[in-house]
Amino acid sequence: MFILMGEKNTGKILNDGVFYCPVCECQQHYQHIQQRNMFTLFFIPLLPLPISREYLECAHCHNSFHPQVVDERNLYPTWHYAALRLMLEFLPTGKLATDKQQVIWEKLGGTMPDASEIRAAQQTRQDDRQDVLHYLQNICSGLNPAGELKILDAVLLFAKACYGEPLPHPVQVLCNQIASTLELEPGIAQQRLLTLNYE
């Protein structure tokens, strides 16, 4: 007799409302979403596992934010902070002109961080002492699927801009590890690498 056990991801809308979306720069509707995995037996969900993600999603731009964005203004979407942290992984190894950085941020749909934001991110990176994969594991709880792809796109665009093509093997490995940490499907980094262009 075979016993089929597994996990299934389920999402639940905790509440909705109106908030000031920093990306749209106006009042927008949002949904407060909580995702958790369920233990399944023969594809029937039986036991809830710990909450895996909780975030606010703007109904207009579909960016995800940490829930405290309702109470604060001028917060960037979660992917923006992660993209800035990842940018710092690539920039020390290869200088990248400001205008190229600007183009990449515009392609991602965000605004380029100013010098003070970059300094703050560098300080946080030094104080934190986490490697980039542990950092991503911690930030994943505030991301929706669109945000995960934006982070991967940021990694690939900055890597291509700093190293050119083909990417050196260690950089390719890091990109694949980042995609895996974000729980994206295998091979997606290579697929998106072929389609993305930073110019």
SVG drawing of the C-alpha trace seen along z (x, -y; Angstrom):
<svg xmlns="http://www.w3.org/2000/svg" viewBox="-11 -60 48 62">
<polyline fill="none" stroke="black" stroke-width="0.4" points="0.0,0.0 1.3,-3.5 0.9,-6.4 1.1,-9.8 2.2,-12.6 3.3,-16.1 2.8,-19.8 0.5,-22.3 0.8,-26.1 -2.4,-27.9 -3.1,-31.6 -5.6,-33.5 -6.7,-37.1 -6.6,-38.4 -8.1,-41.8 -8.1,-44.5 -8.2,-48.2 -6.7,-51.4 -3.1,-52.6 -0.6,-55.0 1.3,-52.9 4.9,-54.3 5.2,-52.9 1.9,-54.3 2.4,-57.4 -1.3,-57.6 -4.0,-55.9 -4.6,-52.3 -6.5,-49.2 -4.4,-46.5 -4.9,-42.9 -3.2,-41.6 -2.2,-38.0 -0.9,-35.2 0.5,-32.0 1.2,-28.8 1.9,-25.2 -0.4,-22.4 0.6,-18.8 -1.3,-16.7 -2.2,-13.0 -3.4,-11.6 -3.6,-15.3 -6.0,-16.2 -4.8,-19.1 -4.8,-18.0 -2.5,-19.9 -1.4,-23.5 2.4,-24.1 3.9,-27.3 3.1,-30.5 5.6,-30.9 4.8,-34.4 2.8,-37.4 2.6,-40.6 0.5,-43.4 -0.1,-43.5 -1.1,-46.6 -4.1,-45.9 -2.8,-48.3 1.0,-47.7 1.1,-44.2 4.2,-45.0 4.4,-43.4 5.2,-45.3 5.8,-44.4 2.5,-44.9 3.9,-48.0 3.7,-50.0 0.1,-50.8 1.4,-53.0 4.4,-54.5 5.1,-56.5 7.9,-56.4 8.6,-52.7 9.9,-50.9 8.5,-47.5 10.3,-44.6 12.1,-43.6 13.7,-47.0 15.6,-46.5 16.7,-43.1 17.8,-44.3 19.9,-47.1 21.6,-44.5 22.3,-42.3 23.6,-45.1 26.3,-45.6 27.4,-41.9 28.4,-42.8 29.5,-46.4 32.7,-46.0 34.1,-43.6 33.4,-45.8 32.8,-49.5 29.5,-50.3 28.7,-53.8 25.9,-55.6 24.0,-56.0 24.1,-52.2 22.8,-51.7 20.0,-54.1 19.0,-52.2 18.9,-48.9 16.7,-50.4 14.3,-51.8 14.1,-48.4 13.2,-46.9 10.4,-49.5 12.0,-51.2 13.9,-54.4 17.7,-54.3 18.8,-54.6 20.5,-57.8 24.0,-57.9 22.7,-58.0 20.5,-54.9 23.5,-53.0 25.7,-54.0 23.0,-52.8 22.7,-49.5 26.5,-49.1 26.6,-49.7 23.7,-47.3 25.6,-44.7 28.7,-45.1 26.8,-45.0 24.7,-42.1 27.5,-39.8 25.0,-37.4 25.8,-36.0 23.4,-37.0 21.6,-33.6 20.8,-33.9 19.7,-37.4 17.3,-36.3 15.9,-33.5 15.0,-36.1 13.4,-38.6 11.4,-36.0 8.5,-36.2 7.6,-39.6 7.7,-38.8 5.1,-37.8 6.0,-35.8 6.4,-39.0 8.8,-40.4 10.9,-37.2 11.2,-37.5 12.2,-41.2 15.0,-40.2 16.3,-37.6 16.1,-40.0 18.1,-42.6 20.8,-40.0 21.0,-39.0 21.0,-42.6 23.7,-43.8 25.8,-40.6 25.6,-41.1 26.5,-44.8 29.5,-44.2 30.9,-41.0 29.6,-40.9 28.6,-37.7 29.1,-34.9 29.0,-35.3 32.0,-33.8 31.2,-30.3 31.2,-31.5 28.7,-34.3 26.5,-31.8 26.5,-29.5 25.6,-32.4 22.7,-33.4 21.4,-29.8 21.7,-29.7 19.8,-32.9 17.0,-31.6 16.9,-28.4 16.8,-30.3 13.8,-32.3 12.2,-28.9 11.9,-29.6 11.8,-26.8 15.1,-25.1 16.7,-26.6 14.8,-29.9 18.0,-31.9 19.4,-30.7 16.1,-31.3 15.8,-34.9 19.5,-35.5 18.9,-35.0 16.0,-37.4 17.2,-40.3 19.3,-43.1 20.5,-46.0 21.1,-48.4"/>
</svg>
